[in-house]
Amino acid sequence: MFDAPGKLAELIGSRICHDLISPIGAISNGLELLELTGASNGPEMDLIADSTSNASARLRFFRIAFGPADHQKIGRNEIVSVLDDITKGTRLAVHYVPIEPQPRSFVRLAFLAMQCCETAMPLGGSVRIEAENGHWSISGTAEKMNLDPTLWGHLKGGQAAVTAAQVQFALLPLHATDMNRALSVETRENGVSLHF
């Protein structure tokens, strides 16, 4: 029996990602085989390849951001690979600083915080993820920031309805509280920083 609906939702999210990653991987493998035969020329095949790569990257990211998390550690190479793939072809640049493997639960918080930053940068920008002595800092900077006070107030304990595209604003404080981490937010004209 599950003691919280949120835990069940995490498992459902993880299951969806797990079940979709295999067929997307199969499509990617099929495209590679077509390329070997020389049958993969043309913009149509490029579109399929790009879309498949993008879908795979998103599923890998979502599995960490929205799936269940424990203290199992994730290595830097895997984290950087996910972040590089999810931002490829976008106007968002993410710089992940930690060198050592990090607990999945903290990486989940960082990914959710990164999504919050991304929401505030409609024209793109950069996000820097740092961790030192157990303290994490995620900072977003952009020439133009759009900090919706209702959404960002949610991170400071406010209660507001969120859409599916804004769910990170609801999940981040919930997961931080579950981990006994104090979440703080600092905003400025060209940036925002989240700490936990």
LUMLOLUM-425977 format. One record per residue: residue in one letter; residue number from 1; z, y, x of N, C-alpha, C in turn. Coordinates in Angstrom, 3 decimals. Last residue first. Layout:
N
+------+--------+----------+----------+----------+----------+----------+----------+----------+----------+----------+
! keke ! vexvex !      nup !   nnorth !    neast !     caup !  canorth !   caeast !      cup !   cnorth !    ceast !
+------+--------+----------+----------+----------+----------+----------+----------+----------+----------+----------+
!    a !    NUM !        Z !        Y !        X !        Z !        Y !        X !        Z !        Y !        X !
...
+------+--------+----------+----------+----------+----------+----------+----------+----------+----------+----------+
***
This chain:
196
+------+--------+----------+----------+----------+----------+----------+----------+----------+----------+----------+
! keke ! vexvex !      nup !   nnorth !    neast !     caup !  canorth !   caeast !      cup !   cnorth !    ceast !
+------+--------+----------+----------+----------+----------+----------+----------+----------+----------+----------+
!    f !    196 !   -1.948 !   25.044 !   19.367 !   -1.007 !   24.059 !   18.794 !   -0.386 !   23.236 !   19.917 !
!    h !    195 !   -3.931 !   27.858 !   18.542 !   -3.042 !   27.189 !   19.475 !   -2.180 !   26.172 !   18.723 !
!    l !    194 !   -6.967 !   29.588 !   18.421 !   -6.026 !   28.721 !   17.721 !   -5.222 !   27.970 !   18.760 !
!    s !    193 !   -8.535 !   32.742 !   18.358 !   -7.929 !   31.677 !   19.147 !   -6.950 !   30.906 !   18.282 !
!    v !    192 !  -11.541 !   34.643 !   18.129 !  -10.379 !   34.059 !   17.470 !   -9.850 !   32.945 !   18.355 !
!    g !    191 !  -13.513 !   37.692 !   18.513 !  -13.063 !   36.342 !   18.780 !  -11.857 !   35.922 !   17.982 !
!    n !    190 !  -13.994 !   40.398 !   18.414 !  -15.085 !   39.502 !   18.814 !  -14.630 !   38.085 !   19.099 !
!    e !    189 !  -11.558 !   41.458 !   17.373 !  -12.857 !   41.923 !   16.891 !  -13.975 !   40.942 !   17.204 !
!    r !    188 !   -9.283 !   38.721 !   16.779 !   -9.644 !   39.996 !   17.390 !  -11.077 !   40.312 !   16.983 !
!    t !    187 !   -6.501 !   36.621 !   15.942 !   -7.856 !   37.115 !   15.701 !   -8.043 !   38.463 !   16.390 !
!    e !    186 !   -4.743 !   33.676 !   16.413 !   -4.882 !   35.069 !   16.843 !   -6.323 !   35.484 !   16.605 !
!    v !    185 !   -2.554 !   31.303 !   15.070 !   -3.910 !   31.861 !   15.074 !   -3.844 !   33.312 !   15.518 !
!    s !    184 !   -0.800 !   28.197 !   15.511 !   -0.844 !   29.667 !   15.477 !   -2.282 !   30.139 !   15.639 !
!    l !    183 !    1.078 !   25.480 !   14.499 !   -0.276 !   26.011 !   14.605 !   -0.211 !   27.535 !   14.533 !
!    a !    182 !    3.243 !   23.219 !   15.897 !    3.150 !   24.547 !   15.295 !    1.754 !   25.096 !   15.556 !
!    r !    181 !    3.364 !   19.811 !   15.176 !    2.816 !   20.840 !   16.052 !    2.749 !   22.152 !   15.287 !
!    n !    180 !    3.955 !   17.369 !   13.959 !    5.036 !   18.281 !   14.367 !    4.576 !   19.307 !   15.390 !
!    m !    179 !    1.899 !   16.019 !   12.898 !    2.173 !   15.747 !   14.309 !    3.304 !   16.621 !   14.858 !
!    d !    178 !    1.763 !   17.070 !   10.353 !    2.074 !   15.640 !   10.499 !    2.454 !   15.282 !   11.927 !
!    t !    177 !    0.914 !   19.645 !   11.059 !    2.264 !   19.443 !   10.523 !    2.688 !   17.992 !   10.663 !
!    a !    176 !   -1.716 !   19.042 !   11.826 !   -0.797 !   19.649 !   12.796 !    0.648 !   19.451 !   12.343 !
!    h !    175 !   -2.770 !   18.103 !    9.423 !   -2.632 !   17.179 !   10.552 !   -1.678 !   17.736 !   11.607 !
!    l !    174 !   -2.606 !   20.516 !    7.915 !   -1.963 !   19.278 !    7.452 !   -1.728 !   18.314 !    8.613 !
!    p !    173 !   -4.158 !   22.380 !    9.334 !   -2.710 !   22.580 !    9.228 !   -1.972 !   21.328 !    8.758 !
!    l !    172 !   -6.746 !   20.926 !    9.146 !   -6.120 !   21.293 !   10.414 !   -4.617 !   21.543 !   10.266 !
!    l !    171 !   -7.526 !   20.640 !    6.412 !   -7.077 !   19.491 !    7.191 !   -6.312 !   19.875 !    8.455 !
!    a !    170 !   -8.321 !   23.170 !    5.522 !   -7.233 !   22.477 !    4.829 !   -6.651 !   21.363 !    5.688 !
!    f !    169 !  -10.351 !   23.792 !    7.250 !   -9.268 !   24.762 !    7.100 !   -8.075 !   24.162 !    6.354 !
!    q !    168 !  -12.160 !   21.736 !    6.904 !  -11.410 !   21.786 !    8.156 !  -10.233 !   22.754 !    8.076 !
!    v !    167 !  -13.539 !   22.265 !    4.549 !  -12.413 !   21.332 !    4.492 !  -11.572 !   21.338 !    5.768 !
!    q !    166 !  -15.731 !   23.776 !    4.049 !  -14.568 !   24.465 !    4.608 !  -13.352 !   23.553 !    4.733 !
!    a !    165 !  -17.625 !   22.327 !    2.783 !  -18.004 !   22.902 !    4.075 !  -16.828 !   23.580 !    4.775 !
!    a !    164 !  -16.350 !   21.793 !    0.370 !  -16.557 !   20.693 !    1.316 !  -16.889 !   21.226 !    2.705 !
!    t !    163 !  -14.128 !   24.628 !   -0.103 !  -15.291 !   23.817 !   -0.429 !  -15.401 !   22.682 !    0.589 !
!    v !    162 !  -10.758 !   25.268 !   -1.124 !  -11.791 !   25.203 !   -0.093 !  -12.942 !   24.343 !   -0.600 !
!    a !    161 !   -8.338 !   27.438 !   -2.502 !   -9.314 !   26.377 !   -2.715 !  -10.354 !   26.436 !   -1.590 !
!    a !    160 !   -5.317 !   28.101 !   -0.727 !   -6.568 !   28.549 !   -1.342 !   -7.484 !   27.349 !   -1.517 !
!    q !    159 !   -2.372 !   29.185 !    0.556 !   -2.963 !   28.150 !   -0.283 !   -4.195 !   28.712 !   -0.961 !
!    g !    158 !   -1.134 !   29.769 !    3.901 !   -1.620 !   30.186 !    2.591 !   -2.230 !   29.017 !    1.840 !
!    g !    157 !   -0.489 !   29.046 !    6.466 !    0.394 !   28.607 !    5.392 !   -0.029 !   29.039 !    4.015 !
!    k !    156 !   -2.403 !   29.783 !    8.200 !   -1.080 !   30.389 !    8.394 !   -0.133 !   30.060 !    7.251 !
!    l !    155 !   -4.709 !   28.697 !    7.374 !   -4.143 !   28.147 !    8.602 !   -2.742 !   28.684 !    8.883 !
!    h !    154 !   -5.278 !   30.328 !    5.221 !   -4.918 !   28.931 !    4.954 !   -4.246 !   28.305 !    6.184 !
!    g !    153 !   -6.219 !   32.601 !    6.357 !   -4.845 !   32.620 !    5.849 !   -4.338 !   31.220 !    5.548 !
!    w !    152 !   -8.816 !   31.876 !    6.752 !   -7.955 !   31.931 !    7.933 !   -6.491 !   32.033 !    7.542 !
!    l !    151 !   -9.710 !   32.037 !    4.046 !   -9.777 !   30.788 !    4.816 !   -8.803 !   30.798 !    5.986 !
!    t !    150 !   -9.143 !   34.736 !    3.454 !   -8.616 !   33.658 !    2.620 !   -8.595 !   32.342 !    3.381 !
!    p !    149 !  -10.545 !   36.243 !    5.345 !   -9.085 !   36.250 !    5.359 !   -8.458 !   35.142 !    4.510 !
!    d !    148 !  -13.156 !   35.226 !    7.285 !  -12.754 !   35.264 !    5.877 !  -11.226 !   35.184 !    5.805 !
!    l !    147 !  -14.567 !   36.628 !    9.785 !  -13.268 !   35.977 !    9.568 !  -12.825 !   36.171 !    8.126 !
!    n !    146 !  -17.162 !   36.639 !   11.510 !  -16.965 !   36.746 !   10.067 !  -15.706 !   35.956 !    9.717 !
!    m !    145 !  -18.384 !   38.372 !   14.355 !  -17.426 !   37.439 !   13.772 !  -17.314 !   37.706 !   12.275 !
!    k !    144 !  -20.812 !   38.758 !   16.736 !  -20.479 !   39.051 !   15.348 !  -19.562 !   37.967 !   14.814 !
!    e !    143 !  -20.635 !   37.808 !   19.301 !  -20.919 !   39.233 !   19.107 !  -20.576 !   39.656 !   17.687 !
!    a !    142 !  -17.850 !   35.622 !   19.845 !  -19.208 !   35.882 !   19.382 !  -19.387 !   37.387 !   19.238 !
!    t !    141 !  -15.655 !   32.943 !   20.654 !  -16.101 !   34.326 !   20.858 !  -17.549 !   34.457 !   20.410 !
!    g !    140 !  -12.788 !   30.960 !   20.182 !  -14.179 !   31.218 !   19.842 !  -14.508 !   32.680 !   20.044 !
!    s !    139 !  -10.599 !   28.635 !   21.617 !  -10.988 !   30.039 !   21.462 !  -12.470 !   30.154 !   21.172 !
!    i !    138 !   -7.888 !   26.659 !   21.490 !   -9.303 !   26.637 !   21.152 !   -9.699 !   28.072 !   20.823 !
!    s !    137 !   -5.423 !   25.074 !   23.301 !   -5.943 !   26.374 !   22.911 !   -7.441 !   26.246 !   22.672 !
!    w !    136 !   -2.483 !   23.049 !   23.457 !   -3.928 !   23.189 !   23.287 !   -4.287 !   24.593 !   22.833 !
!    h !    135 !   -0.136 !   21.596 !   25.532 !   -0.429 !   22.744 !   24.678 !   -1.943 !   22.971 !   24.653 !
!    g !    134 !    0.296 !   19.625 !   27.406 !    0.486 !   19.291 !   25.999 !    0.212 !   20.421 !   25.028 !
!    n !    133 !   -0.408 !   20.864 !   29.828 !    0.985 !   20.468 !   29.576 !    1.258 !   20.234 !   28.093 !
!    e !    132 !   -3.244 !   22.141 !   28.357 !   -2.425 !   22.164 !   29.563 !   -0.980 !   21.881 !   29.192 !
!    a !    131 !   -6.514 !   22.395 !   27.300 !   -5.242 !   21.702 !   27.090 !   -4.486 !   21.681 !   28.407 !
!    e !    130 !   -9.185 !   24.099 !   25.616 !   -8.317 !   23.901 !   26.774 !   -7.052 !   23.153 !   26.362 !
!    i !    129 !  -12.375 !   24.911 !   24.723 !  -11.257 !   24.025 !   24.368 !  -10.468 !   23.727 !   25.629 !
!    r !    128 !  -14.282 !   27.548 !   23.555 !  -13.661 !   26.973 !   24.749 !  -12.439 !   26.181 !   24.311 !
!    v !    127 !  -17.358 !   28.377 !   22.148 !  -16.007 !   27.872 !   21.913 !  -15.515 !   27.240 !   23.204 !
!    s !    126 !  -19.637 !   31.014 !   21.347 !  -19.136 !   29.985 !   22.252 !  -17.691 !   29.640 !   21.914 !
!    g !    125 !  -22.253 !   31.482 !   18.915 !  -21.248 !   31.973 !   19.841 !  -20.812 !   30.849 !   20.764 !
!    g !    124 !  -23.896 !   32.323 !   15.775 !  -23.655 !   31.539 !   16.975 !  -22.622 !   32.198 !   17.864 !
!    l !    123 !  -23.866 !   33.821 !   13.546 !  -25.026 !   33.987 !   14.426 !  -24.872 !   33.209 !   15.729 !
!    p !    122 !  -21.434 !   33.207 !   12.327 !  -22.692 !   32.919 !   11.617 !  -23.937 !   33.036 !   12.482 !
!    m !    121 !  -18.617 !   32.216 !   13.085 !  -19.676 !   32.727 !   13.959 !  -21.051 !   32.446 !   13.348 !
!    a !    120 !  -16.687 !   30.965 !   11.624 !  -16.540 !   32.419 !   11.781 !  -17.659 !   33.041 !   12.611 !
!    t !    119 !  -17.283 !   28.309 !   11.866 !  -17.445 !   28.937 !   10.557 !  -17.423 !   30.458 !   10.657 !
!    e !    118 !  -16.436 !   27.808 !   14.471 !  -17.869 !   27.832 !   14.185 !  -18.152 !   28.522 !   12.855 !
!    c !    117 !  -13.653 !   27.707 !   14.098 !  -14.271 !   28.779 !   14.908 !  -15.746 !   28.919 !   14.566 !
!    c !    116 !  -13.497 !   25.348 !   12.615 !  -13.014 !   26.608 !   12.043 !  -13.645 !   27.787 !   12.788 !
!    q !    115 !  -14.468 !   23.537 !   14.485 !  -15.232 !   23.769 !   13.263 !  -14.786 !   25.053 !   12.569 !
!    m !    114 !  -12.378 !   23.667 !   16.332 !  -13.714 !   24.082 !   16.738 !  -14.574 !   24.379 !   15.517 !
!    a !    113 !  -10.362 !   22.515 !   14.800 !  -10.238 !   23.920 !   15.194 !  -11.590 !   24.481 !   15.625 !
!    l !    112 !  -11.370 !   19.909 !   14.694 !  -11.213 !   20.670 !   13.454 !  -11.111 !   22.169 !   13.746 !
!    f !    111 !  -11.238 !   19.284 !   17.430 !  -12.529 !   19.272 !   16.748 !  -12.472 !   20.062 !   15.441 !
!    a !    110 !   -8.448 !   19.447 !   17.855 !   -9.353 !   20.350 !   18.578 !  -10.719 !   20.422 !   17.896 !
!    l !    109 !   -7.522 !   17.355 !   16.222 !   -7.121 !   18.731 !   15.942 !   -8.072 !   19.728 !   16.611 !
!    r !    108 !   -8.770 !   15.216 !   17.625 !   -9.106 !   15.479 !   16.218 !   -8.733 !   16.919 !   15.853 !
!    v !    107 !   -7.435 !   15.354 !   20.015 !   -8.872 !   15.655 !   20.015 !   -9.321 !   15.947 !   18.587 !
!    f !    106 !   -4.954 !   14.504 !   19.145 !   -5.105 !   15.878 !   19.613 !   -6.570 !   16.290 !   19.660 !
!    s !    105 !   -5.515 !   11.844 !   18.442 !   -4.939 !   12.742 !   17.441 !   -5.087 !   14.206 !   17.850 !
!    r !    104 !   -6.374 !   10.670 !   20.829 !   -7.342 !   10.895 !   19.751 !   -6.819 !   11.891 !   18.717 !
!    p !    103 !   -5.151 !   12.032 !   23.863 !   -4.906 !   11.259 !   22.635 !   -5.881 !   11.657 !   21.529 !
!    q !    102 !   -7.504 !   12.196 !   26.621 !   -6.565 !   12.831 !   25.693 !   -6.360 !   11.961 !   24.457 !
!    p !    101 !   -8.154 !   11.864 !   30.127 !   -8.286 !   11.363 !   28.759 !   -7.183 !   11.957 !   27.879 !
!    e !    100 !   -8.490 !   14.960 !   32.077 !   -7.867 !   13.663 !   31.795 !   -8.176 !   13.196 !   30.369 !
!    i !     99 !   -9.686 !   17.480 !   31.855 !  -10.290 !   16.457 !   32.711 !   -9.788 !   15.064 !   32.334 !
!    p !     98 !  -10.405 !   20.066 !   29.487 !   -9.529 !   18.992 !   29.993 !  -10.281 !   17.912 !   30.768 !
!    v !     97 !  -12.616 !   21.822 !   28.553 !  -12.001 !   21.948 !   29.870 !  -11.210 !   20.725 !   30.336 !
!    y !     96 !  -15.634 !   22.211 !   27.059 !  -14.428 !   21.375 !   26.982 !  -13.824 !   21.290 !   28.380 !
!    h !     95 !  -17.404 !   24.583 !   25.492 !  -16.964 !   24.240 !   26.845 !  -15.622 !   23.505 !   26.721 !
!    v !     94 !  -20.172 !   24.858 !   23.433 !  -18.780 !   24.428 !   23.516 !  -18.474 !   24.011 !   24.944 !
!    a !     93 !  -22.239 !   27.069 !   21.684 !  -21.974 !   26.429 !   22.979 !  -20.487 !   26.084 !   23.031 !
!    l !     92 !  -24.515 !   27.376 !   19.048 !  -23.109 !   27.226 !   19.436 !  -23.019 !   26.510 !   20.776 !
!    r !     91 !  -26.946 !   27.347 !   17.943 !  -26.568 !   28.588 !   18.617 !  -25.097 !   28.573 !   19.027 !
!    t !     90 !  -28.521 !   24.137 !   18.634 !  -27.827 !   25.109 !   17.790 !  -27.543 !   26.374 !   18.594 !
!    g !     89 !  -29.540 !   22.173 !   20.268 !  -30.460 !   22.851 !   19.368 !  -29.804 !   23.846 !   18.426 !
!    k !     88 !  -26.516 !   20.439 !   20.349 !  -27.896 !   20.503 !   20.856 !  -28.806 !   21.164 !   19.824 !
!    t !     87 !  -24.014 !   19.998 !   19.403 !  -24.437 !   21.398 !   19.529 !  -25.869 !   21.545 !   20.046 !
!    i !     86 !  -23.674 !   17.281 !   19.416 !  -23.507 !   17.970 !   18.134 !  -24.003 !   19.414 !   18.200 !
!    d !     85 !  -24.008 !   16.624 !   22.142 !  -24.976 !   16.146 !   21.154 !  -24.891 !   16.924 !   19.844 !
!    d !     84 !  -21.769 !   17.841 !   23.303 !  -23.120 !   18.215 !   23.737 !  -24.154 !   17.835 !   22.685 !
!    l !     83 !  -19.706 !   16.454 !   21.960 !  -19.850 !   17.903 !   21.793 !  -21.238 !   18.387 !   22.211 !
!    v !     82 !  -20.146 !   13.811 !   22.873 !  -20.164 !   14.122 !   21.437 !  -20.415 !   15.610 !   21.218 !
!    s !     81 !  -19.846 !   14.216 !   25.658 !  -21.095 !   13.688 !   25.117 !  -21.227 !   14.016 !   23.632 !
!    v !     80 !  -17.189 !   15.029 !   25.802 !  -18.243 !   15.969 !   26.191 !  -19.596 !   15.524 !   25.645 !
!    i !     79 !  -15.959 !   12.609 !   24.984 !  -15.755 !   13.854 !   24.235 !  -16.875 !   14.844 !   24.530 !
!    e !     78 !  -16.780 !   10.808 !   26.988 !  -17.123 !   10.563 !   25.578 !  -17.021 !   11.843 !   24.765 !
!    n !     77 !  -15.695 !   12.016 !   29.288 !  -17.137 !   11.800 !   29.179 !  -17.568 !   11.583 !   27.732 !
!    r !     76 !  -12.876 !   11.975 !   28.825 !  -13.620 !   13.236 !   28.871 !  -15.110 !   13.023 !   28.656 !
!    g !     75 !  -11.716 !    9.381 !   26.580 !  -12.087 !    9.917 !   27.880 !  -12.927 !   11.182 !   27.777 !
!    i !     74 !   -9.028 !    9.181 !   24.412 !  -10.485 !    9.279 !   24.505 !  -10.808 !    9.954 !   25.831 !
!    k !     73 !   -6.277 !    7.004 !   23.677 !   -6.889 !    8.118 !   24.399 !   -8.410 !    8.015 !   24.417 !
!    q !     72 !   -4.246 !    6.537 !   20.844 !   -5.261 !    5.964 !   21.728 !   -6.002 !    7.122 !   22.390 !
!    h !     71 !   -2.566 !    7.515 !   18.979 !   -2.370 !    8.012 !   20.340 !   -3.286 !    7.329 !   21.348 !
!    d !     70 !   -4.768 !    8.102 !   16.215 !   -3.519 !    7.592 !   16.760 !   -3.388 !    8.153 !   18.178 !
!    a !     69 !   -6.426 !    8.893 !   13.169 !   -6.179 !    9.152 !   14.596 !   -4.837 !    8.573 !   14.992 !
!    p !     68 !   -9.139 !    8.352 !   10.893 !   -7.739 !    8.190 !   11.283 !   -7.576 !    8.385 !   12.782 !
!    g !     67 !  -11.695 !   10.997 !   10.702 !  -11.184 !    9.636 !   10.606 !   -9.721 !    9.551 !   10.984 !
!    f !     66 !  -12.604 !   13.535 !   11.183 !  -12.148 !   13.221 !    9.832 !  -11.599 !   11.814 !    9.665 !
!    a !     65 !  -13.213 !   13.747 !   13.938 !  -12.631 !   14.884 !   13.223 !  -12.005 !   14.497 !   11.892 !
!    i !     64 !  -14.328 !   11.231 !   14.609 !  -13.131 !   11.718 !   15.297 !  -12.445 !   12.796 !   14.470 !
!    r !     63 !  -16.436 !   11.075 !   12.825 !  -15.521 !    9.937 !   12.929 !  -14.225 !   10.345 !   13.628 !
!    f !     62 !  -17.862 !   13.405 !   13.279 !  -17.091 !   13.266 !   12.048 !  -16.074 !   12.124 !   12.132 !
!    f !     61 !  -19.105 !   12.761 !   15.763 !  -18.168 !   13.876 !   15.662 !  -17.261 !   13.709 !   14.444 !
!    r !     60 !  -20.722 !   10.626 !   14.982 !  -19.744 !   10.439 !   16.055 !  -18.674 !   11.522 !   16.001 !
!    l !     59 !  -22.286 !   11.918 !   13.035 !  -21.419 !   10.800 !   12.653 !  -20.347 !   10.545 !   13.715 !
!    r !     58 !  -23.663 !   13.788 !   14.599 !  -22.738 !   14.233 !   13.557 !  -21.777 !   13.122 !   13.146 !
!    a !     57 !  -25.232 !   12.104 !   16.209 !  -24.242 !   13.001 !   16.818 !  -23.206 !   13.442 !   15.786 !
!    s !     56 !  -26.870 !   10.890 !   14.261 !  -25.976 !   10.073 !   15.081 !  -24.870 !   10.920 !   15.697 !
!    a !     55 !  -28.272 !   13.136 !   13.351 !  -27.426 !   12.372 !   12.430 !  -26.419 !   11.522 !   13.199 !
!    n !     54 !  -29.677 !   13.884 !   15.684 !  -28.729 !   14.807 !   15.071 !  -27.765 !   14.062 !   14.142 !
!    s !     53 !  -31.307 !   11.635 !   16.069 !  -30.351 !   12.026 !   17.103 !  -29.267 !   12.940 !   16.532 !
!    t !     52 !  -32.832 !   11.789 !   13.728 !  -32.005 !   10.621 !   14.000 !  -30.927 !   10.937 !   15.026 !
!    s !     51 !  -34.164 !   14.216 !   14.111 !  -33.273 !   14.037 !   12.960 !  -32.327 !   12.862 !   13.164 !
!    d !     50 !  -35.685 !   13.665 !   16.399 !  -34.679 !   14.735 !   16.424 !  -33.670 !   14.567 !   15.295 !
!    a !     49 !  -37.319 !   11.569 !   15.410 !  -36.439 !   11.352 !   16.565 !  -35.329 !   12.401 !   16.612 !
!    i !     48 !  -38.703 !   12.870 !   13.347 !  -37.859 !   11.707 !   13.047 !  -36.859 !   11.477 !   14.168 !
!    l !     47 !  -40.051 !   14.820 !   14.850 !  -39.124 !   15.214 !   13.792 !  -38.166 !   14.079 !   13.449 !
!    d !     46 !  -41.663 !   13.221 !   16.457 !  -40.656 !   14.086 !   17.084 !  -39.605 !   14.509 !   16.072 !
!    m !     45 !  -43.304 !   12.113 !   14.538 !  -42.387 !   11.230 !   15.254 !  -41.292 !   12.034 !   15.957 !
!    e !     44 !  -44.654 !   14.450 !   13.771 !  -43.914 !   13.668 !   12.784 !  -42.879 !   12.780 !   13.459 !
!    p !     43 !  -46.031 !   15.392 !   16.003 !  -44.857 !   16.135 !   15.528 !  -44.018 !   15.351 !   14.514 !
!    g !     42 !  -46.981 !   12.781 !   18.370 !  -47.171 !   13.633 !   17.206 !  -45.883 !   14.281 !   16.731 !
!    n !     41 !  -46.654 !    9.343 !   19.301 !  -47.127 !   10.704 !   19.570 !  -47.233 !   11.489 !   18.270 !
!    s !     40 !  -45.882 !    6.677 !   19.387 !  -44.929 !    7.682 !   18.902 !  -45.355 !    9.116 !   19.210 !
!    a !     39 !  -47.202 !    4.546 !   20.412 !  -47.492 !    4.897 !   19.019 !  -46.624 !    6.033 !   18.498 !
!    g !     38 !  -46.734 !    3.444 !   22.842 !  -47.613 !    4.607 !   22.800 !  -47.925 !    5.076 !   21.398 !
!    t !     37 !  -44.886 !    1.523 !   23.085 !  -46.233 !    1.065 !   22.731 !  -47.229 !    2.215 !   22.665 !
!    l !     36 !  -42.628 !    3.014 !   23.610 !  -43.119 !    2.104 !   24.649 !  -44.534 !    1.618 !   24.368 !
!    e !     35 !  -42.290 !    4.244 !   21.147 !  -42.656 !    5.066 !   22.295 !  -43.224 !    4.202 !   23.426 !
!    l !     34 !  -41.441 !    2.114 !   19.615 !  -42.729 !    2.730 !   19.314 !  -43.228 !    3.570 !   20.484 !
!    l !     33 !  -38.934 !    1.751 !   20.823 !  -39.943 !    0.695 !   20.929 !  -41.340 !    1.239 !   20.629 !
!    e !     32 !  -37.703 !    4.143 !   20.044 !  -37.895 !    3.868 !   21.472 !  -38.948 !    2.790 !   21.678 !
!    l !     31 !  -37.634 !    3.772 !   17.284 !  -38.433 !    4.859 !   17.840 !  -38.701 !    4.652 !   19.328 !
!    g !     30 !  -35.833 !    1.652 !   17.157 !  -37.210 !    1.461 !   16.710 !  -38.137 !    2.539 !   17.257 !
!    n !     29 !  -33.510 !    2.924 !   18.011 !  -34.080 !    1.840 !   18.825 !  -35.537 !    1.583 !   18.452 !
!    s !     28 !  -33.179 !    4.674 !   15.821 !  -33.371 !    5.206 !   17.178 !  -33.996 !    4.163 !   18.094 !
!    i !     27 !  -32.745 !    2.811 !   13.813 !  -33.906 !    3.699 !   13.731 !  -34.228 !    4.260 !   15.117 !
!    a !     26 !  -30.334 !    1.738 !   14.744 !  -31.517 !    0.868 !   14.643 !  -32.799 !    1.708 !   14.559 !
!    g !     25 !  -28.649 !    3.915 !   14.485 !  -28.915 !    3.381 !   15.818 !  -30.152 !    2.500 !   15.822 !
!    i !     24 !  -28.635 !    4.007 !   11.731 !  -29.206 !    5.142 !   12.462 !  -29.521 !    4.724 !   13.898 !
!    p !     23 !  -27.332 !    1.597 !   11.110 !  -28.747 !    1.775 !   10.756 !  -29.399 !    2.956 !   11.467 !
!    s !     22 !  -24.771 !    2.244 !   12.450 !  -25.614 !    1.095 !   12.820 !  -27.058 !    1.263 !   12.385 !
!    i !     21 !  -23.624 !    4.460 !   11.205 !  -24.043 !    4.592 !   12.603 !  -24.963 !    3.438 !   13.016 !
!    l !     20 !  -22.783 !    3.813 !    8.650 !  -24.037 !    4.545 !    8.811 !  -24.537 !    4.584 !   10.242 !
!    d !     19 !  -20.361 !    2.499 !    8.953 !  -21.459 !    1.789 !    8.299 !  -22.804 !    2.496 !    8.477 !
!    h !     18 !  -18.790 !    4.458 !   10.224 !  -19.029 !    3.164 !   10.873 !  -20.249 !    2.471 !   10.283 !
!    c !     17 !  -18.717 !    6.478 !    8.282 !  -19.318 !    6.737 !    9.593 !  -19.695 !    5.435 !   10.287 !
!    i !     16 !  -17.368 !    5.065 !    6.242 !  -18.707 !    5.611 !    6.004 !  -19.422 !    5.850 !    7.336 !
!    r !     15 !  -14.934 !    4.522 !    7.541 !  -15.787 !    3.416 !    7.098 !  -17.221 !    3.898 !    6.871 !
!    s !     14 !  -13.896 !    7.089 !    7.885 !  -14.193 !    6.274 !    9.051 !  -15.151 !    5.136 !    8.696 !
!    g !     13 !  -13.537 !    7.830 !    5.200 !  -14.429 !    8.597 !    6.069 !  -14.855 !    7.795 !    7.284 !
!    i !     12 !  -11.643 !    5.893 !    4.465 !  -12.940 !    5.923 !    3.790 !  -13.959 !    6.671 !    4.654 !
!    l !     11 !   -9.523 !    6.633 !    6.109 !  -10.134 !    5.317 !    6.280 !  -11.509 !    5.255 !    5.627 !
!    e !     10 !   -8.955 !    9.153 !    5.040 !   -9.349 !    9.020 !    6.445 !  -10.060 !    7.694 !    6.685 !
!    a !      9 !   -8.156 !    8.442 !    2.457 !   -9.372 !    9.242 !    2.626 !   -9.879 !    9.156 !    4.070 !
!    l !      8 !   -5.759 !    7.151 !    3.073 !   -6.845 !    6.375 !    2.485 !   -8.173 !    7.114 !    2.645 !
!    k !      7 !   -4.323 !    9.342 !    3.975 !   -4.579 !    8.221 !    4.888 !   -5.733 !    7.367 !    4.376 !
!    g !      6 !   -4.162 !   10.932 !    1.667 !   -4.886 !   11.415 !    2.836 !   -5.225 !   10.298 !    3.808 !
!    p !      5 !   -2.443 !    9.632 !   -0.084 !   -3.887 !    9.590 !   -0.361 !   -4.715 !   10.031 !    0.839 !
!    a !      4 !    0.111 !    7.696 !    1.426 !   -0.456 !    9.023 !    1.206 !   -1.950 !    8.903 !    0.943 !
!    d !      3 !    0.876 !    5.100 !    1.708 !    1.905 !    6.047 !    1.309 !    1.360 !    7.442 !    1.065 !
!    f !      2 !   -0.779 !    2.237 !    0.517 !   -0.865 !    3.461 !    1.301 !    0.139 !    4.474 !    0.778 !
!    m !      1 !    0.000 !   -1.197 !    0.844 !    0.000 !    0.000 !    0.000 !    0.000 !    1.248 !    0.880 !
+------+--------+----------+----------+----------+----------+----------+----------+----------+----------+----------+
***
